[in-house]
Amino acid sequence: MKKSALGILAAGTALLTPLAASAQTEIQFWHAFTGRLGELVAAQVEDFNASQDTYTVTATHKGNYSETLNAGIAAFRAGEQPHVLMVFEVGTATMMAAGGAVRPVYQVMEDSGAAFDPDAYIGAVKGYYTTTDGQMLSLPFNSSTPVLWVNRDRLEGAGIDPDVDLTTWNQVEEVLDELAEAGEECPLVTAWQSWIHLENLSAYHDVPFASQENGFAGTDTELMLNGEVQVAHISKMGEWADEGKFIYTGRRNEGGANFRSGECALFTESSAGYAGIKAEAEFDFDVRPLPYWEGAGNAPQNTIIGGASLWVMEGHEAEDYAGVGEFLSYLSSTPVQAQWHQDTGYLPITAAAGEATREAGFYDENPGTDVAVTQMTRNEPTANSKGIRLGSFDQIRGIIDEELEGVWAGDKSAQEALDSAKERGDQLLRRFERAAN
C-alpha cells in the first residue's frame, strides 16, 4: 500500500520539528543562501518584482540546506508551506517520492503558459531532476561541481611553480610533500567531504557509489562506496591528515574561510566557491579541474552536480502558480542565467546562458571559470556518473561524515570506516524503500 506524501517526506529526512509560518498572499520562496549568494538571490527577486506588477516574490532564508528542507517539510505538515522550496541535490529522491506534496515544474509551466523549453537546459544538469521519460520535476537553479582551488601565492612562497600540473592526485601528493617541507601549516583543506571525496570521486573514476545505477533505477539500492578506488583514496587522505598535509575543518564548507583568508594552499570545493573567493581573497588564485588518480577506474569520466533545485509545493491557489511559473521562467532566462553563472561559479543551466557568457569574453577575461562546465560535459555520463538519487541521503551523508572523521583522527582504517558507512547507510535505504513502496 502506498504511503502518504507526508510519510515519504518524513522517511527521507530528520529533525521534523513543526515550524509556524504566517499566511501570505505573495509568492513565498524559501532558500538556503547567506553571504554573497544571499545578496545575489535578493537582487534577482528584487529585479523580478520590479519587472512586473502582478506578482510579488518574498525570499526567506531558512538556514543551511538541511534546515531549509526540514523547514519546508514542517511547514507542509502545518499547511503553511511556501510556493517554492530550495532543496539540495541529496533531497531529490525524497522529493520525487512525495508526489502529493509537490507540483511538477513541467505541469506548473504548462498550466501557467510561461515561457519554458525543457530542451534548453544542459543535459548534465537537466537529467538529474527529470523523470525517466524526460519530464522536469524541479527547476535546476544552483548547480555546481567540485574543482580544485589554488592559492598561487602560497605555492610560490614555498618555492613551487604556481603553474605546476595538478591534474592527478599523484601530482597533488608531490606538491603536498613540498608544501609540508616548506613549513606550510595548511597544504590542503576541503569542503563537503562526502560529496567531493566519495560521491564525485566515484563518478569521476566511473565506479559505482550505490547499486541500481546510483539509485536512478529503483529504491532497492545498497551502497557500494567501500570499493577499491574509494578505500585507496580515503586511505591516502588519512595518511595526509596524519602527516599534517590535509587539514580537516568540518563537514560542510568551514574550510572555505581558511582558504579565503589565505591560510591554505589547495582547496577542494564547489565551483560556486567563486563568488566568495573572488569577493574576499587578497591573494592570486586560480581554479583547476578536480584531480583524479592515474590508472584508477575509468578516470577522468565526468564529475556530478551538487547544489540545489527549486521544487513547487502543492496546496496553493491557481493564480499563485501562474506567478510561480513566471518567476521560474525569469530565473531560466538567458540574461539572468548568464549573470548568475558569472557572479557565482554555478553552472549555467541552459546552453544559451553558457554561450552568452563565452561570447561576452568572460571566460577569456577570467581563466578557469569554464573548468566546471568542461569537467561536467567532457564525456557522456555513464550509469556511474550521471548522479546519485538515494532516499534518506542527507542522513546517509551524516553517517559518512562521522566515519570519515574516524579516519582523519586515526581511529579507523579507511576500509573499516567505509564498511561501517555502508552497513549503517543500507539500513536507512531499506527503511526508505519500505516507505516508498
Phi, psi and chi 1 to 4 in degrees:
 res  aa     phi    psi   chi1   chi2   chi3   chi4
   1 MET       -  134.6  178.9  177.4  177.6      -
   2 LYS   -69.0  137.2  -72.4  -80.6 -174.3 -177.2
   3 LYS   -81.2  163.3  -55.5  -65.3 -169.0  -62.4
   4 SER   -69.4  160.5   68.1      -      -      -
   5 ALA   -58.9  -38.5      -      -      -      -
   6 LEU   -64.7  -37.8 -179.9   57.1      -      -
   7 GLY   -64.8  -38.7      -      -      -      -
   8 ILE   -62.6  -45.7  -62.5  -64.7      -      -
   9 LEU   -60.8  -42.9  -76.9  170.9      -      -
  10 ALA   -64.1  -34.2      -      -      -      -
  11 ALA   -71.4  -22.0      -      -      -      -
  12 GLY  -100.6    3.6      -      -      -      -
  13 THR  -151.5 -178.7 -172.3      -      -      -
  14 ALA  -133.8  176.8      -      -      -      -
  15 LEU    57.9   49.8  -55.3  175.9      -      -
  16 LEU   -85.9   69.0  -54.1 -177.2      -      -
  17 THR   -87.2  123.5  -57.5      -      -      -
  18 PRO   -53.2  137.9  -25.9   35.5      -      -
  19 LEU  -125.5  119.7 -168.5   71.0      -      -
  20 ALA   -75.2  144.9      -      -      -      -
  21 ALA  -142.3  138.0      -      -      -      -
  22 SER   -77.6  141.2   56.9      -      -      -
  23 ALA   -66.9  137.6      -      -      -      -
  24 GLN  -137.0  152.5  -59.7 -176.0   41.3      -
  25 THR   -91.7  -21.2   55.4      -      -      -
  26 GLU   -76.7  171.1   69.8  -90.5   22.2      -
  27 ILE   -78.9  120.7  -62.2  165.5      -      -
  28 GLN   -95.1  130.2  -61.8  177.9   58.4      -
  29 PHE  -125.6  112.3  169.0   31.8      -      -
  30 TRP  -101.1  131.5  -70.1    4.8      -      -
  31 HIS  -139.1  177.4   65.8   85.4      -      -
  32 ALA  -118.2   18.4      -      -      -      -
  33 PHE   -97.9  138.7  -75.8  154.9      -      -
  34 THR  -129.6 -176.6   56.9      -      -      -
  35 GLY    60.0 -143.5      -      -      -      -
  36 ARG   -61.8  -39.8  179.8   59.0  178.9  152.5
  37 LEU   -64.8  -38.9  -68.6  174.6      -      -
  38 GLY   -62.3  -38.9      -      -      -      -
  39 GLU   -64.9  -40.5  -66.6  170.5   -2.2      -
  40 LEU   -68.5  -38.1  -68.1  170.2      -      -
  41 VAL   -64.9  -42.7  166.4      -      -      -
  42 ALA   -60.0  -37.5      -      -      -      -
  43 ALA   -67.5  -39.1      -      -      -      -
  44 GLN   -62.1  -46.2  -72.1 -180.0  -28.8      -
  45 VAL   -62.9  -43.4  169.3      -      -      -
  46 GLU   -61.7  -41.1 -177.7  178.6   -7.7      -
  47 ASP   -65.5  -43.1 -177.1   65.7      -      -
  48 PHE   -62.2  -45.8  171.8   75.8      -      -
  49 ASN   -61.4  -35.5  -72.2  -21.5      -      -
  50 ALA   -76.4  -18.8      -      -      -      -
  51 SER   -80.2  -12.6   71.2      -      -      -
  52 GLN  -156.7  165.0   44.9   74.1   49.0      -
  53 ASP  -120.8   19.0   56.0   11.4      -      -
  54 THR   -96.3  -34.6  -53.5      -      -      -
  55 TYR  -128.0  151.0  -49.9  106.1      -      -
  56 THR  -128.1  120.3  -61.9      -      -      -
  57 VAL   -94.2  131.5  173.0      -      -      -
  58 THR  -111.8  115.3  -61.7      -      -      -
  59 ALA   -94.7  133.0      -      -      -      -
  60 THR  -131.5  127.3  -54.3      -      -      -
  61 HIS   -78.6  130.2  170.8 -111.6      -      -
  62 LYS  -118.9   20.7  -74.6  -67.5  179.7  176.1
  63 GLY   106.1 -166.1      -      -      -      -
  64 ASN   -72.1 -177.4   62.3   35.5      -      -
  65 TYR   -55.8  -48.8  -81.2  139.5      -      -
  66 SER   -62.2  -43.7  -62.5      -      -      -
  67 GLU   -66.5  -35.1  -68.6  164.4  -14.8      -
  68 THR   -66.7  -42.8  -60.4      -      -      -
  69 LEU   -62.6  -45.5  175.3   57.7      -      -
  70 ASN   -62.2  -39.0  -69.6  -28.9      -      -
  71 ALA   -64.2  -39.7      -      -      -      -
  72 GLY   -64.6  -40.3      -      -      -      -
  73 ILE   -67.7  -43.4  -68.1  167.7      -      -
  74 ALA   -61.9  -40.0      -      -      -      -
  75 ALA   -67.1  -36.1      -      -      -      -
  76 PHE   -62.8  -41.4  178.0   80.0      -      -
  77 ARG   -62.0  -33.7  -64.4  173.0   66.7 -167.4
  78 ALA   -89.7   -0.1      -      -      -      -
  79 GLY    72.4   24.0      -      -      -      -
  80 GLU  -126.3   34.8  -61.2  170.1  -19.8      -
  81 GLN   -69.6  151.1   63.0  -88.3   26.0      -
  82 PRO   -72.9  170.4   32.3  -38.6      -      -
  83 HIS   -75.3  -41.7  -61.8   79.3      -      -
  84 VAL  -127.4  128.4 -179.7      -      -      -
  85 LEU  -124.2  125.2  179.3   67.6      -      -
  86 MET   -77.5  126.4  175.9 -176.0  -74.4      -
  87 VAL  -129.3  125.6  177.0      -      -      -
  88 PHE   -68.8  164.1   59.5  157.1      -      -
  89 GLU   -61.9  -27.0   88.7  -76.4    5.5      -
  90 VAL   -72.8  -12.1  -59.2      -      -      -
  91 GLY   -92.8    3.7      -      -      -      -
  92 THR   -61.3  -47.7  -60.8      -      -      -
  93 ALA   -62.1  -38.6      -      -      -      -
  94 THR   -62.6  -45.7  -63.8      -      -      -
  95 MET   -69.2  -36.8  -61.7  -60.2  -73.1      -
  96 MET   -62.9  -33.3  -71.7 -179.1   70.5      -
  97 ALA   -78.5  -15.5      -      -      -      -
  98 ALA   -96.6   58.6      -      -      -      -
  99 GLY   -55.2  -37.1      -      -      -      -
 100 GLY   -76.2  -10.6      -      -      -      -
 101 ALA   -98.8  -16.9      -      -      -      -
 102 VAL  -126.2  151.9  -59.7      -      -      -
 103 ARG  -109.8  118.8 -178.3  171.3  -65.8 -160.4
 104 PRO   -55.8  141.1  -23.0   33.3      -      -
 105 VAL   -59.9  -39.8  159.4      -      -      -
 106 TYR   -60.5  -34.8   75.8   85.9      -      -
 107 GLN   -71.8  -42.1  179.4 -176.5  -25.4      -
 108 VAL   -58.9  -45.5  171.9      -      -      -
 109 MET   -69.6  -37.9  -56.8  -52.6  -82.0      -
 110 GLU   -64.7  -45.2 -179.1  178.9  -37.5      -
 111 ASP   -69.4  -34.6  -68.1  -14.3      -      -
 112 SER   -79.6  -23.6   70.3      -      -      -
 113 GLY    76.8    9.1      -      -      -      -
 114 ALA   -71.5  154.5      -      -      -      -
 115 ALA   -60.8  126.6      -      -      -      -
 116 PHE  -160.3  118.5  177.0   64.9      -      -
 117 ASP  -126.1  101.1  177.3    9.7      -      -
 118 PRO   -59.9  -23.9   19.8  -31.5      -      -
 119 ASP   -77.0   -9.4  -66.6  -29.6      -      -
 120 ALA   -76.4  -20.1      -      -      -      -
 121 TYR   -83.1  140.2  -59.8   85.3      -      -
 122 ILE   -67.4  141.5   63.3  174.1      -      -
 123 GLY   -59.3  -39.9      -      -      -      -
 124 ALA   -63.2  -25.4      -      -      -      -
 125 VAL   -94.8  -48.2  173.2      -      -      -
 126 LYS   -58.1  -42.7  172.3 -173.1  171.7 -175.5
 127 GLY   -60.2  -25.5      -      -      -      -
 128 TYR   -70.2  -29.3 -161.0   94.1      -      -
 129 TYR  -113.6   22.2  -59.6  112.6      -      -
 130 THR  -120.5  162.0   57.1      -      -      -
 131 THR   -75.8  173.6   61.5      -      -      -
 132 THR   -63.7  -22.1   53.6      -      -      -
 133 ASP   -99.3   15.4   58.7   -6.5      -      -
 134 GLY    86.8   12.0      -      -      -      -
 135 GLN   -85.4  125.8  -63.0  -81.4   35.7      -
 136 MET   -77.9  123.7 -170.0  176.5  -70.9      -
 137 LEU   -92.3  -36.7  -62.8  176.4      -      -
 138 SER  -136.6  160.7   62.2      -      -      -
 139 LEU   -91.8  119.9 -175.4   81.1      -      -
 140 PRO   -57.6  131.6  -20.0   31.3      -      -
 141 PHE  -123.5  -66.1  179.1   57.7      -      -
 142 ASN  -118.6   91.9   53.9  -58.3      -      -
 143 SER  -105.7  129.2  -64.0      -      -      -
 144 SER  -134.7  174.2   60.1      -      -      -
 145 THR  -146.8  153.2 -156.9      -      -      -
 146 PRO   -76.2  145.8   25.4  -33.1      -      -
 147 VAL  -138.2  177.3  -66.3      -      -      -
 148 LEU  -108.5  118.3  177.1   67.1      -      -
 149 TRP   -93.2  139.0  -66.3   94.0      -      -
 150 VAL  -125.0  125.5  178.5      -      -      -
 151 ASN   -87.1   99.1 -178.4  -30.4      -      -
 152 ARG   -63.8  -34.1  -65.4  175.0   61.0   86.2
 153 ASP   -64.7  -39.2  -67.2   -2.9      -      -
 154 ARG   -64.7  -42.8  -80.5  -71.7  179.6 -171.7
 155 LEU   -63.0  -47.5  -66.4 -173.9      -      -
 156 GLU   -62.6  -39.0 -164.4  166.0   16.4      -
 157 GLY   -64.9  -25.1      -      -      -      -
 158 ALA   -91.8    7.3      -      -      -      -
 159 GLY    79.9   21.1      -      -      -      -
 160 ILE  -108.3  136.2  -58.0  169.0      -      -
 161 ASP   -59.2  118.8 -179.4   -2.8      -      -
 162 PRO   -64.4  -14.4   21.7  -32.2      -      -
 163 ASP   -95.6   14.1  -67.8  -43.8      -      -
 164 VAL   -54.8  142.4   61.1      -      -      -
 165 ASP   -70.2  122.4 -168.3  -10.3      -      -
 166 LEU  -122.8   31.9  -62.7  170.1      -      -
 167 THR   -64.4  -39.1  -58.8      -      -      -
 168 THR  -114.2  158.1   69.5      -      -      -
 169 TRP   -66.0  -27.8  -77.4  114.2      -      -
 170 ASN   -60.1  -42.3  -46.2   72.7      -      -
 171 GLN   -71.8  -37.4  -66.8  164.6  -40.3      -
 172 VAL   -60.5  -41.7  168.3      -      -      -
 173 GLU   -59.6  -39.6 -175.9  170.3   32.2      -
 174 GLU   -63.0  -41.1  -66.3  176.3    4.1      -
 175 VAL   -68.6  -38.3  170.2      -      -      -
 176 LEU   -60.4  -39.5  -66.4  180.0      -      -
 177 ASP   -60.7  -44.6  -68.8  -17.8      -      -
 178 GLU   -66.8  -39.5  -65.9 -180.0   54.6      -
 179 LEU   -62.8  -43.3  -72.6  166.3      -      -
 180 ALA   -63.6  -42.8      -      -      -      -
 181 GLU   -63.9  -29.8  -70.2  172.2    6.0      -
 182 ALA   -81.7   -1.9      -      -      -      -
 183 GLY    89.9   12.6      -      -      -      -
 184 GLU   -66.3  133.0  -72.9  -69.7  -33.6      -
 185 GLU   -87.8  -15.9  -64.5 -176.7   -3.1      -
 186 CYS  -139.7   76.4 -177.1      -      -      -
 187 PRO   -64.3  -43.4  -25.6   36.7      -      -
 188 LEU  -141.0  135.9  171.3   66.3      -      -
 189 VAL  -136.4  158.8   68.3      -      -      -
 190 THR  -137.7  159.9 -166.9      -      -      -
 191 ALA  -113.5  160.4      -      -      -      -
 192 TRP    43.6   64.4  -56.3  104.0      -      -
 193 GLN   -60.0  -39.2   56.3 -174.9   -5.5      -
 194 SER   -68.4  -45.8  174.0      -      -      -
 195 TRP   -60.4  -44.4  179.1   55.9      -      -
 196 ILE   -83.6  -49.4  -63.2  174.6      -      -
 197 HIS   -96.0    0.8  -66.5  -74.6      -      -
 198 LEU  -130.7  -53.2  -80.2  174.7      -      -
 199 GLU   -67.3  -53.0  -62.9  160.5   37.8      -
 200 ASN   -73.9  -33.3  -91.0  -81.2      -      -
 201 LEU   -55.2  -45.4  173.1   88.3      -      -
 202 SER   -63.8  -48.7  -58.4      -      -      -
 203 ALA   -62.4  -44.0      -      -      -      -
 204 TYR   -63.3  -30.3 -147.1   17.8      -      -
 205 HIS   -99.4    4.4  -67.9   79.4      -      -
 206 ASP    59.5   42.9 -163.0   20.3      -      -
 207 VAL  -120.6  149.5  -63.7      -      -      -
 208 PRO   -71.2  141.3   25.9  -34.4      -      -
 209 PHE   -91.5  -31.2 -179.6   84.2      -      -
 210 ALA  -150.6  162.7      -      -      -      -
 211 SER   -74.9 -178.8   64.3      -      -      -
 212 GLN    53.3   48.5  -71.6  -72.7   51.1      -
 213 GLU    52.8   48.4  -60.9 -177.6   12.9      -
 214 ASN    58.7   29.8  -73.6  -21.5      -      -
 215 GLY    95.1   -9.1      -      -      -      -
 216 PHE   -68.1  -26.8  -86.6   69.3      -      -
 217 ALA   -95.7    0.8      -      -      -      -
 218 GLY   158.4  167.4      -      -      -      -
 219 THR   -89.2   -7.8   57.3      -      -      -
 220 ASP   -84.0   62.2   53.8  -25.7      -      -
 221 THR  -102.7  159.3   54.8      -      -      -
 222 GLU  -140.3  149.2   62.8  177.6   73.0      -
 223 LEU   -69.6  144.3  -64.6  173.5      -      -
 224 MET  -131.4   30.8  -59.3  175.3   70.3      -
 225 LEU   -79.5    0.2   76.5  176.7      -      -
 226 ASN  -106.9   32.7   56.1  -20.0      -      -
 227 GLY   -81.4 -179.1      -      -      -      -
 228 GLU   -60.3  -46.3 -178.9  179.1   -4.9      -
 229 VAL   -64.8  -45.5  171.3      -      -      -
 230 GLN   -64.7  -44.5  -64.9   99.4  -32.4      -
 231 VAL   -63.5  -41.4  169.5      -      -      -
 232 ALA   -63.1  -41.3      -      -      -      -
 233 HIS   -68.4  -47.6 -180.0   68.2      -      -
 234 ILE   -66.2  -34.7  -61.8  -56.6      -      -
 235 SER   -61.9  -43.9  179.5      -      -      -
 236 LYS   -64.8  -41.4 -179.9   58.4   68.4  174.3
 237 MET   -65.6  -33.1  -71.4 -169.2   67.7      -
 238 GLY   -63.1  -39.4      -      -      -      -
 239 GLU   -63.1  -44.1  -68.7  178.2   20.2      -
 240 TRP   -63.2  -37.4  -65.0  -19.3      -      -
 241 ALA   -63.8  -43.0      -      -      -      -
 242 ASP   -64.0  -32.6 -178.6   59.0      -      -
 243 GLU   -91.2    1.8  -63.4  164.1   -6.9      -
 244 GLY    77.0   18.3      -      -      -      -
 245 LYS   -96.0  -22.7  -60.9  170.3 -174.3  173.4
 246 PHE  -120.3  122.3  161.9   53.3      -      -
 247 ILE  -106.5  118.6  -52.5  -57.9      -      -
 248 TYR   -89.1  128.9  177.7   63.6      -      -
 249 THR  -120.0  -12.4   55.5      -      -      -
 250 GLY   153.2  171.3      -      -      -      -
 251 ARG   -80.9  -23.0  -62.4 -179.0  175.2 -173.4
 252 ARG  -107.1 -114.6  -67.5  179.9  176.6  -90.5
 253 ASN  -117.9   32.8 -167.5   19.0      -      -
 254 GLU   -59.6  -33.1  -65.6   86.2  -12.0      -
 255 GLY   -65.6  -17.6      -      -      -      -
 256 GLY   -59.5  -39.4      -      -      -      -
 257 ALA   -64.1  -39.1      -      -      -      -
 258 ASN   -63.7  -40.3  -59.6   71.3      -      -
 259 PHE   -74.3  -45.2 -176.7   76.3      -      -
 260 ARG   -63.0  -28.3  -66.8 -168.6  -59.8  -88.4
 261 SER   -77.6   -8.9   69.4      -      -      -
 262 GLY    92.6    6.4      -      -      -      -
 263 GLU   -74.7  -34.1  175.8 -174.2  -18.9      -
 264 CYS  -111.9  150.4  -57.8      -      -      -
 265 ALA   -85.1  -45.8      -      -      -      -
 266 LEU  -124.4  146.6  -56.3  178.6      -      -
 267 PHE  -147.6  117.3  179.6   36.1      -      -
 268 THR   -91.4  121.2   48.9      -      -      -
 269 GLU  -158.9  170.1  147.8   72.3  -38.7      -
 270 SER   -61.4  150.2  163.7      -      -      -
 271 SER   -59.7  -24.0   57.9      -      -      -
 272 ALA   -74.1   -1.3      -      -      -      -
 273 GLY   -65.3  -12.9      -      -      -      -
 274 TYR   -55.8  -41.8 -179.0   74.7      -      -
 275 ALA   -58.9  -50.4      -      -      -      -
 276 GLY   -71.8  -40.1      -      -      -      -
 277 ILE   -65.6  -45.0  -66.5  170.6      -      -
 278 LYS   -61.5  -37.9 -178.3 -179.3  179.7 -178.5
 279 ALA   -75.4  -32.5      -      -      -      -
 280 GLU  -112.0  -29.2  -62.1  179.0   31.1      -
 281 ALA   -66.9  130.9      -      -      -      -
 282 GLU  -109.0   36.9  -62.8 -179.1   -4.3      -
 283 PHE  -142.3  165.3   53.5   85.1      -      -
 284 ASP   -79.4  123.7 -167.5   13.3      -      -
 285 PHE  -132.1  160.5   66.8   86.6      -      -
 286 ASP  -146.1  172.3   57.5   28.7      -      -
 287 VAL  -120.4  135.6   57.9      -      -      -
 288 ARG  -123.4  163.5  -47.6  -79.5 -172.3   86.4
 289 PRO   -62.1  153.4  -22.3   33.5      -      -
 290 LEU   -61.5  131.6 -173.0   70.2      -      -
 291 PRO   -67.5  159.9  -19.6   32.8      -      -
 292 TYR  -136.2  162.5   59.2   87.7      -      -
 293 TRP   -86.8  120.4  -73.5  104.6      -      -
 294 GLU   -62.8  127.9 -168.7  171.3    8.4      -
 295 GLY    83.8    1.2      -      -      -      -
 296 ALA   -99.2  132.9      -      -      -      -
 297 GLY    57.1 -135.5      -      -      -      -
 298 ASN  -122.4   40.7 -169.5   29.1      -      -
 299 ALA   -79.6  150.2      -      -      -      -
 300 PRO   -88.3  127.9   32.4  -33.3      -      -
 301 GLN   -91.7  -98.5  175.1   53.7   40.4      -
 302 ASN  -152.5  149.6   63.3  -83.3      -      -
 303 THR   -83.9  172.5   50.3      -      -      -
 304 ILE  -119.2  166.7   56.0  179.0      -      -
 305 ILE   -84.2  154.1   64.2  171.3      -      -
 306 GLY  -123.4 -157.9      -      -      -      -
 307 GLY    88.0 -147.4      -      -      -      -
 308 ALA  -150.7  167.7      -      -      -      -
 309 SER  -128.9  169.1   65.1      -      -      -
 310 LEU  -105.9  121.2  -55.8 -176.9      -      -
 311 TRP  -104.8  139.0  -69.8   81.4      -      -
 312 VAL   -97.3  126.2 -178.8      -      -      -
 313 MET   -90.0  145.6  -53.5  -62.8  -71.4      -
 314 GLU   -74.8  169.3  -76.6  -75.1   10.1      -
 315 GLY    99.0   15.6      -      -      -      -
 316 HIS  -118.5  172.4  -61.8  -74.1      -      -
 317 GLU   -73.6  152.9  -60.8  -62.9  -33.9      -
 318 ALA   -58.0  -40.4      -      -      -      -
 319 GLU   -67.4  -26.6   56.2  -93.2   26.8      -
 320 ASP   -63.8  -40.1  -67.1   -5.5      -      -
 321 TYR   -69.2  -26.6  -70.4  110.2      -      -
 322 ALA   -62.4  -41.1      -      -      -      -
 323 GLY   -67.7  -38.6      -      -      -      -
 324 VAL   -60.4  -43.6  170.2      -      -      -
 325 GLY   -59.9  -43.2      -      -      -      -
 326 GLU   -64.5  -39.5  -68.5  -63.3  -27.5      -
 327 PHE   -65.9  -44.0 -179.1   53.3      -      -
 328 LEU   -66.8  -35.9  -62.4 -174.6      -      -
 329 SER   -64.7  -40.1  179.1      -      -      -
 330 TYR   -61.0  -46.5  158.7   84.6      -      -
 331 LEU   -62.9  -28.6  -68.2  177.1      -      -
 332 SER   -87.6   -9.0  -61.2      -      -      -
 333 SER   -63.7  150.3   64.4      -      -      -
 334 THR   -58.3  -47.9  -62.5      -      -      -
 335 PRO   -61.0  -42.0  -21.8   33.7      -      -
 336 VAL   -67.4  -44.6  171.6      -      -      -
 337 GLN   -67.0  -41.1  -93.1  -56.6  -57.5      -
 338 ALA   -62.4  -43.7      -      -      -      -
 339 GLN   -66.1  -41.3 -168.2   63.9   51.8      -
 340 TRP   -60.1  -46.5  175.4 -110.0      -      -
 341 HIS   -59.8  -45.5  167.2   52.1      -      -
 342 GLN   -70.6  -34.7  -65.8  166.2   31.6      -
 343 ASP   -77.1  -31.1  -73.8  -18.6      -      -
 344 THR  -112.4  -29.7   65.4      -      -      -
 345 GLY    91.5   -5.3      -      -      -      -
 346 TYR   -66.7  155.0  -79.1  115.0      -      -
 347 LEU   -67.9  145.9  -61.9  166.0      -      -
 348 PRO   -71.3  126.6   26.6  -32.4      -      -
 349 ILE   -79.4  -11.5   63.1  172.4      -      -
 350 THR  -121.4  150.5   64.5      -      -      -
 351 ALA   -62.6  -36.6      -      -      -      -
 352 ALA   -63.0  -38.3      -      -      -      -
 353 ALA   -67.1  -38.6      -      -      -      -
 354 GLY   -65.6  -42.0      -      -      -      -
 355 GLU   -67.8  -38.5 -174.1   57.2   32.5      -
 356 ALA   -63.0  -37.7      -      -      -      -
 357 THR   -65.4  -43.4  -62.2      -      -      -
 358 ARG   -64.8  -44.8 -172.0  174.4  -59.2  -79.1
 359 GLU   -64.5  -28.6  -69.8  179.1   -5.4      -
 360 ALA   -76.5   -6.2      -      -      -      -
 361 GLY    82.5   11.3      -      -      -      -
 362 PHE   -63.0  -43.0 -178.2   79.7      -      -
 363 TYR   -66.3  -35.6  -63.7  140.1      -      -
 364 ASP   -68.2  -37.6  -66.9  -27.5      -      -
 365 GLU   -80.4  -20.9  -63.8  168.6    7.3      -
 366 ASN  -130.4   76.0  -60.2  -87.9      -      -
 367 PRO   -54.6  136.4  -24.6   35.1      -      -
 368 GLY    97.0  -15.0      -      -      -      -
 369 THR   -73.4  -10.4   50.2      -      -      -
 370 ASP   -98.6    3.1   60.0  -17.6      -      -
 371 VAL   -58.5  -45.4  163.3      -      -      -
 372 ALA   -62.3  -41.9      -      -      -      -
 373 VAL   -64.4  -46.2  179.0      -      -      -
 374 THR   -62.3  -42.4  -58.9      -      -      -
 375 GLN   -64.7  -35.9 -170.9  172.4  -84.5      -
 376 MET   -76.6  -26.7  -80.2  -75.8  -63.4      -
 377 THR  -115.2    9.9   58.2      -      -      -
 378 ARG   -65.8  -31.3   73.6  166.7   69.8 -145.1
 379 ASN  -135.2  155.9  -68.8  -46.3      -      -
 380 GLU   -67.5  125.4 -171.0   67.9   24.7      -
 381 PRO   -56.9  144.2  -24.6   35.1      -      -
 382 THR  -100.8  179.6   70.1      -      -      -
 383 ALA   -60.5  -25.4      -      -      -      -
 384 ASN   -90.9  -10.9  -64.4  -35.7      -      -
 385 SER  -128.7   15.5   69.5      -      -      -
 386 LYS   -92.8   -5.5   61.8 -176.8  176.5 -178.0
 387 GLY   135.3 -180.0      -      -      -      -
 388 ILE  -132.4  125.4  -59.6  171.7      -      -
 389 ARG  -125.1   97.2  -78.3 -174.8 -172.5  165.2
 390 LEU  -125.2  138.0  -60.4  177.4      -      -
 391 GLY   -67.4  152.0      -      -      -      -
 392 SER    56.1   28.8  -56.6      -      -      -
 393 PHE   -67.1  -31.0 -159.2    6.9      -      -
 394 ASP   -61.2  -45.6 -166.4   15.8      -      -
 395 GLN   -68.2  -35.2  -63.1  100.2  -59.0      -
 396 ILE   -63.3  -40.7  -70.2  172.5      -      -
 397 ARG   -61.1  -37.3  -94.4 -165.2 -177.7  167.0
 398 GLY   -61.5  -40.3      -      -      -      -
 399 ILE   -63.3  -46.4  -70.3  171.0      -      -
 400 ILE   -60.2  -43.8  -68.3  170.5      -      -
 401 ASP   -58.0  -45.2  -76.1  -26.6      -      -
 402 GLU   -61.7  -42.9 -177.7  179.6  -44.9      -
 403 GLU   -68.6  -39.4  -64.6  -66.9  -15.6      -
 404 LEU   -64.5  -36.8  -70.6  178.7      -      -
 405 GLU   -61.0  -31.8  -73.3  167.0  -12.0      -
 406 GLY   -65.5  -34.3      -      -      -      -
 407 VAL   -70.4  -47.2  177.9      -      -      -
 408 TRP   -62.0  -32.0  -47.2  150.4      -      -
 409 ALA   -81.4   -7.9      -      -      -      -
 410 GLY    81.8   14.0      -      -      -      -
 411 ASP   -88.8  -20.2  -63.3  -28.6      -      -
 412 LYS  -139.3  152.1  -74.8 -172.2  173.4 -175.9
 413 SER   -79.2  162.0   69.7      -      -      -
 414 ALA   -59.6  -41.6      -      -      -      -
 415 GLN   -63.4  -44.9 -171.3   72.2   66.0      -
 416 GLU   -61.9  -43.1  -69.8  170.7  -23.0      -
 417 ALA   -67.7  -44.0      -      -      -      -
 418 LEU   -74.5  -32.3  -63.6 -176.8      -      -
 419 ASP   -62.8  -41.6  -74.4  -10.8      -      -
 420 SER   -68.0  -39.5  178.2      -      -      -
 421 ALA   -62.1  -40.4      -      -      -      -
 422 LYS   -63.0  -48.3  169.7 -175.9  167.3   51.6
 423 GLU   -61.4  -46.4 -179.9 -179.5   -4.0      -
 424 ARG   -70.6  -40.1  -63.0  169.1   63.7 -168.3
 425 GLY   -67.5  -37.5      -      -      -      -
 426 ASP   -61.9  -31.8  -77.7  -10.8      -      -
 427 GLN   -63.3  -40.6  -66.2  174.4    5.4      -
 428 LEU   -68.6  -36.1  -67.5 -179.5      -      -
 429 LEU   -64.0  -38.3  -70.4  173.8      -      -
 430 ARG   -66.9  -37.8  -63.6  -70.5   69.1   73.9
 431 ARG   -64.8  -43.7 -171.4 -177.1  -51.5  164.5
 432 PHE   -65.0  -40.9 -178.4   83.7      -      -
 433 GLU   -59.9  -41.9 -179.3 -174.2   10.4      -
 434 ARG   -65.6  -37.6  -71.5 -167.9  -65.0  -88.5
 435 ALA   -72.3  -29.1      -      -      -      -
 436 ALA   -88.0   -9.8      -      -      -      -
 437 ASN  -122.2      -  -66.5  -71.3      -      -
